[in-house]
Amino acid sequence: MDFALSEEQQFLKQTVDHLLRDQCSLDVVRADATEKQTKNPSLYDGLTQIGIPGTLISEDYGGVGLRLLDAALIAESLGGSVATVPFIGSSVLAPIAIELAGSDEQKNVWLPRFASGEITCGVALGDHVGARDNDPITSDGASVSGRSMFALDIQNADVMLVATADCELHLVERSEVELKPLYTIDKTRSVGELVFEKSSSEPLSSTSDPSGTLAKVIDAGRVVVAADTLGAGQTMLDKAVAYAGERQQFNRVIGSFQAVKHMCAEMAAELEPCRSLVWYAAHAYDAIPEDARLTACHAKAHLAEVGRFVARKATEVHGGMGFTDLLGLHYWFKRIELNRQLLGTPEFVRNEAAKMQGWV
Amino acid sequence: MDLEYSAEYDAFRNELRQFLDEHKHLSPGAVARPPANREEKEDGPNPAQRWQQLLIEHGYAARTIPKEYGGCGEEPDPLKAHIIAEEFAKARVRPGHSGDNRLVPTVLELGTEEQKRWLVPPSIRGEMTWCQGYSEPGSGSDLASLTTRAEVDGDDFVINGQKIWTSGAQHADMMFCLVRTEPDAPKHQGISYLVFTMDTPGIEVRPLVTMTGEATFNEVFFTDARVPKNQIIGKRGEGWFVANNTLKHEREGLGDPHQAENRFREIEELMSNENVDGESIMNNPAHRDRLLQLQGRMLAMKYNGMRVLTSQRKHEEPGLPRWIIKLQGCELNHQMAAMAIDALGELGTLYHRSDHIRAGGMWQQRFMMDLGLIIGGGTAQIQKNMIGERALGLPKEPKVEVKSA
């Protein structure tokens, strides 16, 4: 029994953190946000050089062959730095979908290109995570039609993964899709609307259980979004504690006032158990199938709640400065708020958890 | 990350399960109930003491207490301790104890050889029970300001003053108590830690009825109560250090995640079985969503507990994950009791053995007791100070200068 990160995992996280500290400063994020850039070329190159896009892709296809917990640690780091690069869609959802549902030939064709960072993939699962303003995605086996909202990682993506309303998974070349970016509060990630009109597609049909496969893809995504929130929340807490330890009023640092100190303590008390929940859910995805879906839902929903709490309190600790653009705290706040709604709102996801426990 | 147990631990768990299957009918009920009063304990071991003895014989209680003091003498193994807690909780069988989980570790660590032999064996057999004399009417969170004094007179300390919030003082055989022995020393350095029998002349116990309607606490008054000088643990003036050792053990004991999981299962059953307007409460989406939110919190705390356990196994300081347990665990229990009451609606307010009462009014009782636990053993606010200062490194509140009159 060892509920802890391995040395390799700690090293992985440190490596990613180190790279992000160098290449993803707040100035970089701010410049990217201003230019509506969600795939910073040099940062993405840096991450590619240490193998990040291939984290979950097996070594047979040029990846690193790691597990979801490793991807969650990377997401935590990316969230912690509000990094302007694709990851959840392109490096988690898409490779998992191809590994689970692609033919050997499809794996051979696609996965090495994902692993090397040569191409990135947008992911549209809108019909299955709380469809809004949608035209359901349909397919005739060789093409797809319909509209999917809040597709992830679409900017500069070379190919799109789309789930039909019937749980089929298809790959569609970028040129076959009408892509309309959506501008959310969070300028660090790319989401958008994908419109398909008899867009020729490549079905990933080497699975006997399409709905189960899709559900597993979504489980992975939820854990990784939760991890992103964990990282973003931790940074907000760290910034709040640092600010409270420096800022002076009434001739005292404000962190010595219990009103402020207790806000920090409450954030830490709420956030720290979330780390264990994310770790467990990520580990369960690969190793404890009977707990995987339930804990993925709870990680997603609980991190959404705690993330919002931390984002709000950390902003408050910074007083008026927290509300300004100057400090840039809002980038984390907004990332957490987008994460909350992605891949199923907390209420939606908890309802799924109720169903799988036979409560509905 | 490896959540499998090695063969040794699987075997240990299987043996324990078998033991519980075979013996749980001997367990004196899941809820610890002290005997009604001290006089009743005269004729031989009571069922709780016999159960405790059986557990010690099988290595499921007082595990790490050395054999010479009546324990099992096992090496500390947090994982086995965890398995024991988990299996007893699952079987809903009353677990054993290690005497008093605050006093016994303190005596073993800081007591003299004579004190260990005197106090530890009967404590772990359940024949010597304890209450804690720390808080005073004027010294709650600021415990170190306590004023109950003990003056040396011949071979005795002579105690005068008052303690409050003394759980179980009406039943306990003994008290471990903080008294001021050096009134001129700075407040943290003038305290001593004494142990004495509750039969000592000059001690009066008055029950303190709480909002639950029960008197689980007491006030204890001392009027020239004489305690032999050798009944001090540690040296004169070092009682604060000794007491902090005790508090450390108490903090770790509160907010048990197994308890939260059991409680959660009880609410799940309640919501599935109770009807409102002819429909299961589980069918009400608002109640159901609250239940799920609590499940998320409960799981987070459960896995946090696994993380702390892993640190302890590796002899690492768990840090923040441990600092938050009391605050978050007590709050979670309280919220779960509130959820159960709300699921029951008006029925949830029934108490005092009323007709139609559910589970004997247990949820109201817990709802109130849990509030007591949020306040007791270091209030939630004191917990937040500790998290802020010790785990996050924020500065202490500046001391206010006291102007003498």
Interface residues (C-beta under 8 A of the other chain):
Chain A: M1 D2 F3 A4 L5 S6 Q9 L69 V241 A244 G245 R252 V253 G255 S256 F257 Q258 K261 H262 C264 A265 E266 A268 A269 E270 E272 P273 C274 R275 S276 L277 W279 Y280 H283 A287 I288 T295 H298 A301 H302 E305 E347 R350 N351 A353 A354 W359 V360
Chain B: M1 D2 L3 E4 Y5 S6 Y9 L79 E268 S272 M282 N283 P285 R288 D289 L291 L292 Q293 Q295 G296 R297 L299 A300 M301 Y303 N304 M306 R307 L309 T310 S311 R313 K314 L320 P321 I324 L327 Q328 Q381 Q383 K384 N385 I387 G388 E389 A391 L392 G393 L394 P395 K396 E397 P398
